[in-house]
């Protein structure tokens, strides 16, 4: 399976049909707020869909998180998100289902639902197409678009100041915490056909990555965000199927396929 094949699969009749039709209900968080969760248990929904429980969980998250950039990058974005979720679950020593159904709020725990209090959103039912993407990600063989990363974010959401009616912190504040804080994350760089104003993937820095290197990485990420807010953003060039494994060299995240050094490139949009 290739990213190009998944992109083509978007045009097939029925690709957007929902595999389940889960009813949502509202539960209290114990903080004076509420969140929406599914009434049905994860195993019940997976059985209805025809997918395995891991495939269903991943497909549901891919659909719920979505991608708001140019449609040319929809398949690449779905793959990158799926791989990041898979990597995040592995780092947590959890199944994908367990990772995605865990909530800080006891009443929402063990169910799919809104992102508040959990790793990622799983509010929407998966489609035939996101199910196909999930199967392909878990089967392996796709280019490593996430490059080992386990966190992903849509920077454009921060430009609006709120998400699902909840106020967001400033982008620079959140990224500073992630990249310069104890997590010591780094932005994995541009992914061909994906607009980084709509999706970036982050992962753990290598042991040789200094705080100064992470600061440089942060500055580039924030610069791209600020340019994106001004309207200066576009899908990254290249073919996602040409990407090989991502790795870290001397503390700088590099993508050697095509000679592109992500940490050293000039910034056009992010």
C-alpha positions in Angstrom: 0.0 0.0 0.0 1.2 3.5 -0.8 0.1 7.0 0.2 -0.8 7.6 -3.4 -3.1 4.6 -3.4 -4.8 5.9 -0.3 -5.2 9.3 -1.8 -6.9 7.7 -4.8 -9.1 5.6 -2.6 -10.7 8.8 -1.4 -12.5 9.1 -4.7 -14.1 5.6 -4.6 -17.9 5.4 -4.2 -18.7 5.0 -0.5 -15.3 6.0 0.8 -16.9 8.5 3.1 -19.6 6.3 4.4 -19.6 5.9 8.2 -18.8 2.4 9.5 -20.8 3.0 12.7 -23.3 5.5 14.0 -22.5 5.9 17.7 -24.8 7.9 19.9 -23.1 10.6 22.0 -24.1 11.6 25.5 -22.9 14.3 27.9 -21.1 13.5 31.2 -19.9 15.7 33.9 -16.1 16.1 34.4 -16.1 17.0 38.0 -14.7 20.4 37.2 -18.0 22.1 36.5 -17.7 21.3 32.8 -19.0 18.5 30.6 -17.7 16.4 27.8 -19.4 14.3 25.1 -18.7 10.5 25.0 -20.1 7.5 23.2 -22.9 5.5 24.8 -21.7 2.2 23.3 -18.5 0.5 24.6 -15.4 0.4 22.3 -15.7 -3.4 21.7 -19.3 -3.1 20.7 -18.5 -0.3 18.1 -15.6 -2.3 16.7 -17.7 -5.4 16.2 -20.3 -3.3 14.3 -17.7 -1.8 12.1 -16.0 -5.0 10.9 -12.6 -3.8 12.0 -10.4 -5.1 14.8 -10.5 -3.1 18.0 -7.1 -1.5 17.3 -8.1 -0.7 13.7 -11.4 0.8 14.8 -9.8 3.0 17.5 -7.2 4.3 15.1 -9.7 4.9 12.3 -12.0 6.8 14.6 -9.3 9.1 15.8 -8.0 9.7 12.3 -11.5 10.8 11.3 -12.1 12.9 14.4 -8.8 14.7 14.2 -9.2 15.3 10.5 -7.0 17.6 8.3 -8.0 21.1 7.2 -5.3 21.8 4.7 -5.3 21.4 0.9 -7.0 18.1 -0.1 -3.8 17.0 -1.9 -2.4 16.1 1.5 -5.4 14.3 3.0 -3.9 10.8 2.7 -0.4 11.9 3.9 -2.0 13.7 6.8 -4.1 10.7 7.8 -1.1 8.4 7.6 1.1 10.8 9.7 -1.6 11.1 12.3 -2.2 7.3 12.4 1.5 6.6 12.8 1.9 9.2 15.5 -1.0 7.6 17.5 0.5 4.2 17.0 3.8 5.5 18.3 2.2 7.3 21.2 0.4 4.1 22.3 3.7 2.2 22.1 5.5 4.7 24.2 2.8 4.5 26.8 2.9 0.7 26.8 -0.8 0.7 26.0 -3.0 -0.6 23.2 -4.2 2.0 20.8 -7.7 1.6 22.1 -6.6 2.0 25.7 -4.6 5.1 24.7 -7.5 6.7 23.0 -10.2 5.9 25.5 -8.3 7.0 28.6 -9.6 10.2 30.1 -8.6 12.3 33.0 -12.3 12.4 33.9 -13.5 9.1 35.5 -17.0 9.4 33.9 -15.5 9.6 30.4 -12.9 6.9 31.0 -13.0 3.8 28.8 -15.2 5.5 26.1 -14.6 7.5 23.0 -15.3 11.2 23.0 -14.2 14.8 23.0 -10.5 15.6 23.2 -10.8 17.5 26.5 -9.1 15.4 29.1 -7.6 12.8 26.7 -4.8 12.3 24.2 -6.8 13.0 21.1 -10.4 13.4 19.8 -12.4 10.3 19.0 -15.8 12.0 18.7 -16.6 11.1 15.1 -17.4 7.6 13.6 -14.8 6.2 11.2 -15.5 6.0 7.5 -14.7 3.3 5.0 -11.7 5.3 4.0 -10.3 6.0 7.5 -10.7 2.3 8.2 -8.6 1.5 5.2 -5.9 4.0 6.3 -5.9 2.5 9.8 -5.4 -1.0 8.4 -2.6 0.2 6.2 -0.8 2.0 9.1 -1.0 -1.1 11.4 0.0 -3.5 8.6 3.3 -1.5 8.1 5.0 -0.9 4.8 4.0 2.8 4.4 6.6 5.5 4.4 7.4 6.7 7.9 5.7 10.1 7.6 5.6 10.6 11.4 9.4 9.9 11.6 9.0 8.3 15.0 6.9 11.2 16.3 4.1 10.6 18.8 2.4 14.0 19.2 0.6 16.0 16.5 -1.1 19.3 16.5 -3.1 21.6 14.1 -1.4 25.0 14.6 -4.3 26.8 12.8 -6.6 25.9 15.7 -4.6 28.2 18.0 -5.1 31.1 15.6 -8.8 31.0 16.5 -8.1 31.0 20.3 -10.6 28.3 21.1 -11.3 24.7 20.4 -14.7 23.1 21.0 -15.7 26.2 22.9 -12.7 26.1 25.2 -10.1 28.8 25.4 -6.7 27.7 24.2 -3.3 28.9 25.4 -1.1 30.8 22.9 0.7 28.6 20.4 4.1 29.8 21.4 3.4 29.0 25.1 2.3 25.5 24.4 5.2 24.7 22.0 7.7 26.2 24.4 6.4 23.9 27.1 6.6 20.9 24.8 10.0 21.6 23.2 11.9 23.2 26.0 10.2 21.5 29.0 10.7 18.1 30.5 9.3 16.3 27.4 12.1 17.7 25.3 10.3 17.3 22.0 11.3 18.4 18.6 9.3 19.2 15.5 9.9 16.5 12.9 9.8 18.9 10.0 7.9 19.2 6.8 6.0 16.3 5.3 5.4 16.3 1.5 1.9 17.4 0.5 1.0 18.4 4.0 0.5 22.1 4.9 2.3 22.5 8.3 0.0 25.3 9.3 -2.6 22.5 9.5 -0.5 19.6 10.9 2.8 19.1 12.5 4.3 16.0 14.2 6.6 16.1 17.2 8.7 13.5 18.9 11.3 13.0 21.5 14.7 14.6 20.9 17.7 12.4 20.7 20.2 12.2 23.6 22.6 14.4 21.7 20.1 17.2 21.1 21.0 20.2 23.2 18.5 22.8 24.6 20.0 25.3 22.2 19.1 23.0 19.3 15.6 22.6 20.6 15.3 26.4 20.9 16.3 26.8 17.3 13.7 24.1 16.4 11.1 26.0 18.4 11.9 29.3 16.8 11.5 27.8 13.3 8.2 26.3 14.3 6.8 29.5 15.8 8.0 31.5 12.7 6.1 29.2 10.5 3.0 29.6 12.6 3.3 33.3 12.6 3.6 33.3 8.8 0.7 31.0 8.5 -1.5 33.4 10.5 -0.6 36.0 7.9 -1.7 33.6 5.1 1.8 32.6 4.1 1.4 28.8 4.1 1.1 26.0 1.6 1.6 22.2 1.3 5.2 21.1 1.5 6.7 20.0 -1.9 7.6 16.4 -2.7 6.2 12.9 -2.8 5.4 11.3 0.5 6.0 7.9 -1.0 9.6 8.9 -1.6 10.3 9.2 2.1 12.4 6.6 3.8 12.8 6.2 7.6 13.4 9.4 9.5 16.3 9.6 12.0 18.3 12.0 14.0 21.9 13.0 13.1 23.9 15.1 15.4 20.9 16.4 17.2 19.2 17.7 14.0 16.2 16.0 12.6 17.0 15.1 9.0 15.3 13.7 6.0 18.0 12.6 3.7 15.8 11.4 0.9 16.1 14.0 -1.9 18.9 15.7 0.0 16.5 17.8 2.2 17.9 18.8 5.6 14.8 19.8 7.5 16.6 21.6 10.3 18.7 23.6 7.8 16.1 24.5 5.2 15.1 28.1 4.4 11.5 28.7 5.6 8.9 29.7 3.1 5.8 29.3 5.2 6.7 27.5 8.5 
